Amino acid sequence: MAEPINLNKARKARAKTAGQTEAAENRIRFGRAKGEKAIAKLDAERVRRDLDGKKRD
């Protein structure tokens, strides 16, 4: 017979891992220096302009 599990502990463990993954994503998204953000913005703008230039009418 399988070992019974505590559903409250399982729910809390799942919430904890979800919180940890969200925290990791936020560290990547918001934990950058001002210069790095500016470079990323310029790269995104350049990619957008290149794509718009290649569109057919």
C-alpha positions in Angstrom: 0.0 0.0 0.0 1.2 3.5 -0.8 2.4 5.8 1.9 -0.2 8.6 2.7 0.9 12.1 2.0 -0.1 15.3 3.8 -1.9 17.4 1.2 -1.2 20.7 3.0 2.6 20.0 2.9 2.3 19.1 -0.8 0.4 22.3 -1.6 2.9 24.4 0.3 5.8 22.7 -1.4 4.3 23.3 -4.8 3.7 27.0 -3.9 7.2 27.4 -2.7 8.8 26.0 -5.9 6.5 28.2 -8.0 7.6 31.2 -5.9 11.2 30.3 -6.4 10.9 30.1 -10.1 9.1 33.4 -10.3 11.8 35.0 -8.1 14.5 33.7 -10.5 12.6 35.1 -13.5 12.3 38.5 -11.8 16.0 38.5 -10.9 16.7 38.0 -14.6 14.2 40.6 -15.7 14.7 43.4 -13.2 18.2 42.7 -11.8 20.1 44.3 -14.6 22.1 47.5 -14.7 20.9 50.6 -16.5 23.4 50.1 -19.3 22.3 46.5 -19.9 18.7 47.6 -20.1 19.5 50.3 -22.6 21.5 47.8 -24.7 18.7 45.3 -24.7 16.2 48.0 -25.7 18.4 49.2 -28.6 18.8 45.6 -29.8 15.0 45.0 -29.6 14.4 48.2 -31.6 17.0 47.2 -34.2 15.4 43.8 -34.6 12.0 45.4 -35.0 13.3 47.9 -37.6 15.0 45.1 -39.6 11.8 43.1 -39.6 9.7 46.0 -40.7 12.2 46.7 -43.5 11.8 43.2 -44.8 8.0 43.2 -44.8 6.3 43.0 -48.2 3.5 45.3 -49.1 
